[in-house]
Amino acid sequence: MNLVINGQPRRFPQLTAGATLQDLLAALALKADRMAVEHNGAIVSRPAWPATAIAEDDKFEIVHFVGGGFA
């Protein structure tokens, strides 16, 4: 499956028809508790990830939060 992630075209041969947003995030090996996802211009809530179908050429913006503090 060809997708656009944060403006960059990427190919995911392991994702096929019927794949979900949760499958994509697993393929990217990202920790789900520290991110927000926009799918084709709409923010997707975390509980909806397993039911959100993805398709060829969909566009995603994925923000991964990083903890930090003051030195």
C-alpha positions in Angstrom: 0.0 0.0 0.0 1.3 3.5 -0.9 0.6 6.2 1.7 1.8 9.7 2.4 3.2 10.0 6.0 4.0 13.6 7.2 4.3 14.7 3.6 6.6 11.8 2.5 5.4 9.0 0.1 6.0 5.6 1.7 5.3 2.1 0.6 3.9 -0.5 3.1 3.8 -3.9 1.3 2.6 -5.6 4.5 -0.6 -3.5 4.5 -3.3 -4.7 2.2 -7.0 -4.0 1.6 -8.9 -4.0 4.9 -5.9 -2.6 6.9 -6.7 -0.1 9.6 -5.0 2.9 11.1 -4.0 0.7 14.0 -2.2 -1.7 11.5 -0.4 1.3 10.0 0.8 2.5 13.4 2.0 -1.1 14.3 3.9 -1.2 11.0 5.6 2.1 11.9 6.5 0.7 15.4 5.3 3.8 17.2 4.1 3.9 20.8 0.4 4.7 20.6 0.1 6.4 23.9 2.3 9.3 22.8 0.8 10.3 19.4 -1.9 12.1 17.6 -3.0 11.2 14.1 -4.7 13.1 11.3 -6.1 11.0 8.4 -6.9 12.8 5.2 -7.3 16.1 7.1 -9.3 14.8 10.0 -8.0 14.0 13.5 -8.8 10.5 14.5 -9.4 9.7 18.2 -7.4 6.9 19.7 -10.5 4.7 20.3 -11.3 4.9 16.6 -7.9 3.7 15.3 -8.9 -0.1 15.2 -12.0 0.7 13.1 -10.5 3.3 10.8 -10.0 1.8 7.4 -7.1 3.0 5.3 -6.7 3.0 1.6 -4.2 3.5 -1.2 -2.8 7.0 -1.3 -4.3 8.1 2.0 -2.5 11.0 3.7 -1.5 11.0 7.4 0.1 13.5 9.7 1.5 11.8 12.7 2.7 13.7 15.7 4.8 11.8 18.2 5.1 13.5 21.6 8.4 13.4 23.4 8.7 14.0 27.1 11.3 16.4 28.5 12.0 18.9 31.2 14.1 21.7 32.3 17.8 21.2 32.8 
